Amino acid sequence: MIRKYKVLFLIMFIVLLMSLQFVDARVKPKKPLSGKIITVDPGHGGTSYTQ
């Protein structure tokens, strides 16, 4: 019975170690739009009543 838990724990530990390679731990910038040009396209925006 104890051997079964040891094997299960070992398998879970190996899976955990293998899954750590998929973790993305990069720090994202606080101002993602800093230094970028933002343009606003007004589009048509009207209704059929006003056109």
mmJSON file of the N, C-alpha and C atoms, coordinates in Angstrom:
{"data_MODEL":{"atom_site":{
"group_PDB":["ATOM","ATOM","ATOM","ATOM","ATOM","ATOM","ATOM","ATOM","ATOM","ATOM","ATOM","ATOM","ATOM","ATOM","ATOM","ATOM","ATOM","ATOM","ATOM","ATOM","ATOM","ATOM","ATOM","ATOM","ATOM","ATOM","ATOM","ATOM","ATOM","ATOM","ATOM","ATOM","ATOM","ATOM","ATOM","ATOM","ATOM","ATOM","ATOM","ATOM","ATOM","ATOM","ATOM","ATOM","ATOM","ATOM","ATOM","ATOM","ATOM","ATOM","ATOM","ATOM","ATOM","ATOM","ATOM","ATOM","ATOM","ATOM","ATOM","ATOM","ATOM","ATOM","ATOM","ATOM","ATOM","ATOM","ATOM","ATOM","ATOM","ATOM","ATOM","ATOM","ATOM","ATOM","ATOM","ATOM","ATOM","ATOM","ATOM","ATOM","ATOM","ATOM","ATOM","ATOM","ATOM","ATOM","ATOM","ATOM","ATOM","ATOM","ATOM","ATOM","ATOM","ATOM","ATOM","ATOM","ATOM","ATOM","ATOM","ATOM","ATOM","ATOM","ATOM","ATOM","ATOM","ATOM","ATOM","ATOM","ATOM","ATOM","ATOM","ATOM","ATOM","ATOM","ATOM","ATOM","ATOM","ATOM","ATOM","ATOM","ATOM","ATOM","ATOM","ATOM","ATOM","ATOM","ATOM","ATOM","ATOM","ATOM","ATOM","ATOM","ATOM","ATOM","ATOM","ATOM","ATOM","ATOM","ATOM","ATOM","ATOM","ATOM","ATOM","ATOM","ATOM","ATOM","ATOM","ATOM","ATOM","ATOM","ATOM","ATOM","ATOM"],
"id":[1,2,3,4,5,6,7,8,9,10,11,12,13,14,15,16,17,18,19,20,21,22,23,24,25,26,27,28,29,30,31,32,33,34,35,36,37,38,39,40,41,42,43,44,45,46,47,48,49,50,51,52,53,54,55,56,57,58,59,60,61,62,63,64,65,66,67,68,69,70,71,72,73,74,75,76,77,78,79,80,81,82,83,84,85,86,87,88,89,90,91,92,93,94,95,96,97,98,99,100,101,102,103,104,105,106,107,108,109,110,111,112,113,114,115,116,117,118,119,120,121,122,123,124,125,126,127,128,129,130,131,132,133,134,135,136,137,138,139,140,141,142,143,144,145,146,147,148,149,150,151,152,153],
"type_symbol":["N","C","C","N","C","C","N","C","C","N","C","C","N","C","C","N","C","C","N","C","C","N","C","C","N","C","C","N","C","C","N","C","C","N","C","C","N","C","C","N","C","C","N","C","C","N","C","C","N","C","C","N","C","C","N","C","C","N","C","C","N","C","C","N","C","C","N","C","C","N","C","C","N","C","C","N","C","C","N","C","C","N","C","C","N","C","C","N","C","C","N","C","C","N","C","C","N","C","C","N","C","C","N","C","C","N","C","C","N","C","C","N","C","C","N","C","C","N","C","C","N","C","C","N","C","C","N","C","C","N","C","C","N","C","C","N","C","C","N","C","C","N","C","C","N","C","C","N","C","C","N","C","C"],
"label_atom_id":["N","CA","C","N","CA","C","N","CA","C","N","CA","C","N","CA","C","N","CA","C","N","CA","C","N","CA","C","N","CA","C","N","CA","C","N","CA","C","N","CA","C","N","CA","C","N","CA","C","N","CA","C","N","CA","C","N","CA","C","N","CA","C","N","CA","C","N","CA","C","N","CA","C","N","CA","C","N","CA","C","N","CA","C","N","CA","C","N","CA","C","N","CA","C","N","CA","C","N","CA","C","N","CA","C","N","CA","C","N","CA","C","N","CA","C","N","CA","C","N","CA","C","N","CA","C","N","CA","C","N","CA","C","N","CA","C","N","CA","C","N","CA","C","N","CA","C","N","CA","C","N","CA","C","N","CA","C","N","CA","C","N","CA","C","N","CA","C","N","CA","C","N","CA","C","N","CA","C"],
"label_alt_id":[null,null,null,null,null,null,null,null,null,null,null,null,null,null,null,null,null,null,null,null,null,null,null,null,null,null,null,null,null,null,null,null,null,null,null,null,null,null,null,null,null,null,null,null,null,null,null,null,null,null,null,null,null,null,null,null,null,null,null,null,null,null,null,null,null,null,null,null,null,null,null,null,null,null,null,null,null,null,null,null,null,null,null,null,null,null,null,null,null,null,null,null,null,null,null,null,null,null,null,null,null,null,null,null,null,null,null,null,null,null,null,null,null,null,null,null,null,null,null,null,null,null,null,null,null,null,null,null,null,null,null,null,null,null,null,null,null,null,null,null,null,null,null,null,null,null,null,null,null,null,null,null,null],
"label_comp_id":["MET","MET","MET","ILE","ILE","ILE","ARG","ARG","ARG","LYS","LYS","LYS","TYR","TYR","TYR","LYS","LYS","LYS","VAL","VAL","VAL","LEU","LEU","LEU","PHE","PHE","PHE","LEU","LEU","LEU","ILE","ILE","ILE","MET","MET","MET","PHE","PHE","PHE","ILE","ILE","ILE","VAL","VAL","VAL","LEU","LEU","LEU","LEU","LEU","LEU","MET","MET","MET","SER","SER","SER","LEU","LEU","LEU","GLN","GLN","GLN","PHE","PHE","PHE","VAL","VAL","VAL","ASP","ASP","ASP","ALA","ALA","ALA","ARG","ARG","ARG","VAL","VAL","VAL","LYS","LYS","LYS","PRO","PRO","PRO","LYS","LYS","LYS","LYS","LYS","LYS","PRO","PRO","PRO","LEU","LEU","LEU","SER","SER","SER","GLY","GLY","GLY","LYS","LYS","LYS","ILE","ILE","ILE","ILE","ILE","ILE","THR","THR","THR","VAL","VAL","VAL","ASP","ASP","ASP","PRO","PRO","PRO","GLY","GLY","GLY","HIS","HIS","HIS","GLY","GLY","GLY","GLY","GLY","GLY","THR","THR","THR","SER","SER","SER","TYR","TYR","TYR","THR","THR","THR","GLN","GLN","GLN"],
"label_asym_id":["A","A","A","A","A","A","A","A","A","A","A","A","A","A","A","A","A","A","A","A","A","A","A","A","A","A","A","A","A","A","A","A","A","A","A","A","A","A","A","A","A","A","A","A","A","A","A","A","A","A","A","A","A","A","A","A","A","A","A","A","A","A","A","A","A","A","A","A","A","A","A","A","A","A","A","A","A","A","A","A","A","A","A","A","A","A","A","A","A","A","A","A","A","A","A","A","A","A","A","A","A","A","A","A","A","A","A","A","A","A","A","A","A","A","A","A","A","A","A","A","A","A","A","A","A","A","A","A","A","A","A","A","A","A","A","A","A","A","A","A","A","A","A","A","A","A","A","A","A","A","A","A","A"],
"label_entity_id":["1","1","1","1","1","1","1","1","1","1","1","1","1","1","1","1","1","1","1","1","1","1","1","1","1","1","1","1","1","1","1","1","1","1","1","1","1","1","1","1","1","1","1","1","1","1","1","1","1","1","1","1","1","1","1","1","1","1","1","1","1","1","1","1","1","1","1","1","1","1","1","1","1","1","1","1","1","1","1","1","1","1","1","1","1","1","1","1","1","1","1","1","1","1","1","1","1","1","1","1","1","1","1","1","1","1","1","1","1","1","1","1","1","1","1","1","1","1","1","1","1","1","1","1","1","1","1","1","1","1","1","1","1","1","1","1","1","1","1","1","1","1","1","1","1","1","1","1","1","1","1","1","1"],
"label_seq_id":[1,1,1,2,2,2,3,3,3,4,4,4,5,5,5,6,6,6,7,7,7,8,8,8,9,9,9,10,10,10,11,11,11,12,12,12,13,13,13,14,14,14,15,15,15,16,16,16,17,17,17,18,18,18,19,19,19,20,20,20,21,21,21,22,22,22,23,23,23,24,24,24,25,25,25,26,26,26,27,27,27,28,28,28,29,29,29,30,30,30,31,31,31,32,32,32,33,33,33,34,34,34,35,35,35,36,36,36,37,37,37,38,38,38,39,39,39,40,40,40,41,41,41,42,42,42,43,43,43,44,44,44,45,45,45,46,46,46,47,47,47,48,48,48,49,49,49,50,50,50,51,51,51],
"pdbx_PDB_ins_code":[null,null,null,null,null,null,null,null,null,null,null,null,null,null,null,null,null,null,null,null,null,null,null,null,null,null,null,null,null,null,null,null,null,null,null,null,null,null,null,null,null,null,null,null,null,null,null,null,null,null,null,null,null,null,null,null,null,null,null,null,null,null,null,null,null,null,null,null,null,null,null,null,null,null,null,null,null,null,null,null,null,null,null,null,null,null,null,null,null,null,null,null,null,null,null,null,null,null,null,null,null,null,null,null,null,null,null,null,null,null,null,null,null,null,null,null,null,null,null,null,null,null,null,null,null,null,null,null,null,null,null,null,null,null,null,null,null,null,null,null,null,null,null,null,null,null,null,null,null,null,null,null,null],
"Cartn_x":[0.83,0.0,0.874,1.888,2.778,3.576,3.948,4.705,3.879,2.578,1.698,1.719,1.689,1.728,3.082,4.145,5.475,5.591,5.087,5.135,4.262,3.089,2.193,2.832,3.447,4.12,5.283,6.029,7.157,6.676,5.612,5.056,4.561,3.869,3.369,4.519,5.581,6.745,7.414,7.54,8.148,7.295,5.979,5.074,5.186,5.288,5.451,6.745,7.824,9.101,9.059,8.385,8.283,7.394,6.385,5.483,6.092,7.132,7.76,8.422,8.767,9.404,8.417,7.127,6.125,5.684,6.226,5.838,6.584,5.856,6.455,6.54,7.732,7.905,8.549,8.282,8.847,8.084,8.792,8.17,7.647,6.364,5.77,5.954,6.16,6.342,5.067,5.243,4.086,3.369,4.07,3.468,3.636,2.755,2.932,2.782,2.126,1.941,2.971,3.926,4.946,5.798,5.939,6.755,6.028,4.739,3.971,3.015,2.717,1.797,0.406,-0.553,-1.928,-2.751,-3.418,-4.284,-5.724,-6.634,-8.052,-8.771,-9.448,-10.228,-11.68,-12.238,-13.603,-14.642,-14.309,-15.269,-16.482,-17.585,-18.801,-19.597,-19.878,-20.476,-21.875,-22.442,-23.775,-24.854,-26.082,-27.198,-27.867,-28.758,-29.447,-30.321,-30.708,-31.564,-30.76,-29.459,-28.668,-27.959,-27.928,-27.168,-28.038],
"Cartn_y":[-1.192,0.0,1.255,1.294,2.448,2.565,1.436,1.434,2.074,1.843,2.418,3.947,4.485,5.935,6.515,5.783,6.251,6.368,5.366,5.383,6.517,6.695,7.773,9.132,9.317,10.567,10.818,9.786,9.916,10.327,9.715,10.061,11.503,11.904,13.276,14.285,13.957,14.829,14.98,13.896,13.946,14.771,14.592,15.383,16.869,17.185,18.57,19.159,18.421,18.909,19.11,18.225,18.353,19.532,19.826,20.924,22.284,22.348,23.626,24.268,23.499,24.07,24.859,24.704,25.422,26.718,27.027,28.226,29.426,30.498,31.711,32.725,33.001,33.862,35.192,35.686,36.976,38.115,39.186,40.366,41.241,41.569,42.393,43.868,44.694,46.117,46.741,47.753,48.389,49.333,49.844,50.738,50.104,49.191,48.482,49.379,50.541,51.429,52.55,52.551,53.58,53.515,54.658,54.72,54.279,54.009,53.58,54.689,54.734,55.729,55.119,55.833,55.352,56.231,55.62,56.368,55.956,56.931,56.673,56.868,55.844,55.915,56.145,57.332,57.61,56.758,56.244,55.41,56.218,55.563,56.278,56.633,55.706,55.958,56.534,56.828,57.408,56.341,56.801,55.892,56.241,55.425,55.687,56.933,57.302,58.49,59.78,59.804,61.026,61.135,60.096,60.167,60.579],
"Cartn_z":[0.0,0.0,0.0,0.846,0.909,-0.385,-0.963,-2.211,-3.327,-3.323,-4.335,-4.241,-3.031,-2.849,-3.225,-2.963,-3.34,-4.855,-5.557,-7.021,-7.553,-6.984,-7.409,-7.163,-5.996,-5.677,-6.631,-6.95,-7.861,-9.251,-9.72,-11.04,-11.047,-9.992,-9.917,-9.866,-9.163,-9.082,-10.444,-11.17,-12.503,-13.454,-13.379,-14.23,-13.88,-12.609,-12.186,-12.736,-12.635,-13.151,-14.655,-15.351,-16.805,-17.189,-16.392,-16.726,-16.43,-15.623,-15.306,-16.518,-17.512,-18.69,-19.548,-19.312,-20.081,-19.408,-18.243,-17.508,-18.086,-18.366,-18.888,-17.753,-17.282,-16.117,-16.486,-17.686,-18.083,-17.414,-17.129,-16.534,-17.663,-17.6,-18.64,-18.286,-19.294,-19.005,-18.434,-17.586,-16.953,-17.904,-18.906,-19.897,-21.276,-21.656,-22.918,-24.15,-24.024,-25.168,-25.214,-24.311,-24.271,-25.534,-26.213,-27.424,-28.676,-28.598,-29.765,-30.181,-31.458,-31.984,-32.034,-31.462,-31.434,-32.368,-33.325,-34.233,-33.974,-34.119,-33.897,-35.219,-35.678,-36.907,-36.513,-36.827,-36.401,-37.102,-38.274,-38.991,-39.404,-39.662,-40.055,-38.808,-37.978,-36.69,-36.686,-37.841,-37.861,-37.977,-37.815,-38.002,-39.33,-39.776,-41.046,-40.954,-39.757,-39.571,-39.807,-39.404,-39.517,-40.85,-41.642,-42.904,-44.036],
"occupancy":[1.0,1.0,1.0,1.0,1.0,1.0,1.0,1.0,1.0,1.0,1.0,1.0,1.0,1.0,1.0,1.0,1.0,1.0,1.0,1.0,1.0,1.0,1.0,1.0,1.0,1.0,1.0,1.0,1.0,1.0,1.0,1.0,1.0,1.0,1.0,1.0,1.0,1.0,1.0,1.0,1.0,1.0,1.0,1.0,1.0,1.0,1.0,1.0,1.0,1.0,1.0,1.0,1.0,1.0,1.0,1.0,1.0,1.0,1.0,1.0,1.0,1.0,1.0,1.0,1.0,1.0,1.0,1.0,1.0,1.0,1.0,1.0,1.0,1.0,1.0,1.0,1.0,1.0,1.0,1.0,1.0,1.0,1.0,1.0,1.0,1.0,1.0,1.0,1.0,1.0,1.0,1.0,1.0,1.0,1.0,1.0,1.0,1.0,1.0,1.0,1.0,1.0,1.0,1.0,1.0,1.0,1.0,1.0,1.0,1.0,1.0,1.0,1.0,1.0,1.0,1.0,1.0,1.0,1.0,1.0,1.0,1.0,1.0,1.0,1.0,1.0,1.0,1.0,1.0,1.0,1.0,1.0,1.0,1.0,1.0,1.0,1.0,1.0,1.0,1.0,1.0,1.0,1.0,1.0,1.0,1.0,1.0,1.0,1.0,1.0,1.0,1.0,1.0],
"B_iso_or_equiv":[0.0,0.0,0.0,0.0,0.0,0.0,0.0,0.0,0.0,0.0,0.0,0.0,0.0,0.0,0.0,0.0,0.0,0.0,0.0,0.0,0.0,0.0,0.0,0.0,0.0,0.0,0.0,0.0,0.0,0.0,0.0,0.0,0.0,0.0,0.0,0.0,0.0,0.0,0.0,0.0,0.0,0.0,0.0,0.0,0.0,0.0,0.0,0.0,0.0,0.0,0.0,0.0,0.0,0.0,0.0,0.0,0.0,0.0,0.0,0.0,0.0,0.0,0.0,0.0,0.0,0.0,0.0,0.0,0.0,0.0,0.0,0.0,0.0,0.0,0.0,0.0,0.0,0.0,0.0,0.0,0.0,0.0,0.0,0.0,0.0,0.0,0.0,0.0,0.0,0.0,0.0,0.0,0.0,0.0,0.0,0.0,0.0,0.0,0.0,0.0,0.0,0.0,0.0,0.0,0.0,0.0,0.0,0.0,0.0,0.0,0.0,0.0,0.0,0.0,0.0,0.0,0.0,0.0,0.0,0.0,0.0,0.0,0.0,0.0,0.0,0.0,0.0,0.0,0.0,0.0,0.0,0.0,0.0,0.0,0.0,0.0,0.0,0.0,0.0,0.0,0.0,0.0,0.0,0.0,0.0,0.0,0.0,0.0,0.0,0.0,0.0,0.0,0.0],
"pdbx_formal_charge":[null,null,null,null,null,null,null,null,null,null,null,null,null,null,null,null,null,null,null,null,null,null,null,null,null,null,null,null,null,null,null,null,null,null,null,null,null,null,null,null,null,null,null,null,null,null,null,null,null,null,null,null,null,null,null,null,null,null,null,null,null,null,null,null,null,null,null,null,null,null,null,null,null,null,null,null,null,null,null,null,null,null,null,null,null,null,null,null,null,null,null,null,null,null,null,null,null,null,null,null,null,null,null,null,null,null,null,null,null,null,null,null,null,null,null,null,null,null,null,null,null,null,null,null,null,null,null,null,null,null,null,null,null,null,null,null,null,null,null,null,null,null,null,null,null,null,null,null,null,null,null,null,null],
"auth_seq_id":[1,1,1,2,2,2,3,3,3,4,4,4,5,5,5,6,6,6,7,7,7,8,8,8,9,9,9,10,10,10,11,11,11,12,12,12,13,13,13,14,14,14,15,15,15,16,16,16,17,17,17,18,18,18,19,19,19,20,20,20,21,21,21,22,22,22,23,23,23,24,24,24,25,25,25,26,26,26,27,27,27,28,28,28,29,29,29,30,30,30,31,31,31,32,32,32,33,33,33,34,34,34,35,35,35,36,36,36,37,37,37,38,38,38,39,39,39,40,40,40,41,41,41,42,42,42,43,43,43,44,44,44,45,45,45,46,46,46,47,47,47,48,48,48,49,49,49,50,50,50,51,51,51],
"auth_comp_id":["MET","MET","MET","ILE","ILE","ILE","ARG","ARG","ARG","LYS","LYS","LYS","TYR","TYR","TYR","LYS","LYS","LYS","VAL","VAL","VAL","LEU","LEU","LEU","PHE","PHE","PHE","LEU","LEU","LEU","ILE","ILE","ILE","MET","MET","MET","PHE","PHE","PHE","ILE","ILE","ILE","VAL","VAL","VAL","LEU","LEU","LEU","LEU","LEU","LEU","MET","MET","MET","SER","SER","SER","LEU","LEU","LEU","GLN","GLN","GLN","PHE","PHE","PHE","VAL","VAL","VAL","ASP","ASP","ASP","ALA","ALA","ALA","ARG","ARG","ARG","VAL","VAL","VAL","LYS","LYS","LYS","PRO","PRO","PRO","LYS","LYS","LYS","LYS","LYS","LYS","PRO","PRO","PRO","LEU","LEU","LEU","SER","SER","SER","GLY","GLY","GLY","LYS","LYS","LYS","ILE","ILE","ILE","ILE","ILE","ILE","THR","THR","THR","VAL","VAL","VAL","ASP","ASP","ASP","PRO","PRO","PRO","GLY","GLY","GLY","HIS","HIS","HIS","GLY","GLY","GLY","GLY","GLY","GLY","THR","THR","THR","SER","SER","SER","TYR","TYR","TYR","THR","THR","THR","GLN","GLN","GLN"],
"auth_asym_id":["A","A","A","A","A","A","A","A","A","A","A","A","A","A","A","A","A","A","A","A","A","A","A","A","A","A","A","A","A","A","A","A","A","A","A","A","A","A","A","A","A","A","A","A","A","A","A","A","A","A","A","A","A","A","A","A","A","A","A","A","A","A","A","A","A","A","A","A","A","A","A","A","A","A","A","A","A","A","A","A","A","A","A","A","A","A","A","A","A","A","A","A","A","A","A","A","A","A","A","A","A","A","A","A","A","A","A","A","A","A","A","A","A","A","A","A","A","A","A","A","A","A","A","A","A","A","A","A","A","A","A","A","A","A","A","A","A","A","A","A","A","A","A","A","A","A","A","A","A","A","A","A","A"],
"auth_atom_id":["N","CA","C","N","CA","C","N","CA","C","N","CA","C","N","CA","C","N","CA","C","N","CA","C","N","CA","C","N","CA","C","N","CA","C","N","CA","C","N","CA","C","N","CA","C","N","CA","C","N","CA","C","N","CA","C","N","CA","C","N","CA","C","N","CA","C","N","CA","C","N","CA","C","N","CA","C","N","CA","C","N","CA","C","N","CA","C","N","CA","C","N","CA","C","N","CA","C","N","CA","C","N","CA","C","N","CA","C","N","CA","C","N","CA","C","N","CA","C","N","CA","C","N","CA","C","N","CA","C","N","CA","C","N","CA","C","N","CA","C","N","CA","C","N","CA","C","N","CA","C","N","CA","C","N","CA","C","N","CA","C","N","CA","C","N","CA","C","N","CA","C","N","CA","C","N","CA","C"],
"pdbx_PDB_model_num":[1,1,1,1,1,1,1,1,1,1,1,1,1,1,1,1,1,1,1,1,1,1,1,1,1,1,1,1,1,1,1,1,1,1,1,1,1,1,1,1,1,1,1,1,1,1,1,1,1,1,1,1,1,1,1,1,1,1,1,1,1,1,1,1,1,1,1,1,1,1,1,1,1,1,1,1,1,1,1,1,1,1,1,1,1,1,1,1,1,1,1,1,1,1,1,1,1,1,1,1,1,1,1,1,1,1,1,1,1,1,1,1,1,1,1,1,1,1,1,1,1,1,1,1,1,1,1,1,1,1,1,1,1,1,1,1,1,1,1,1,1,1,1,1,1,1,1,1,1,1,1,1,1]
}}}
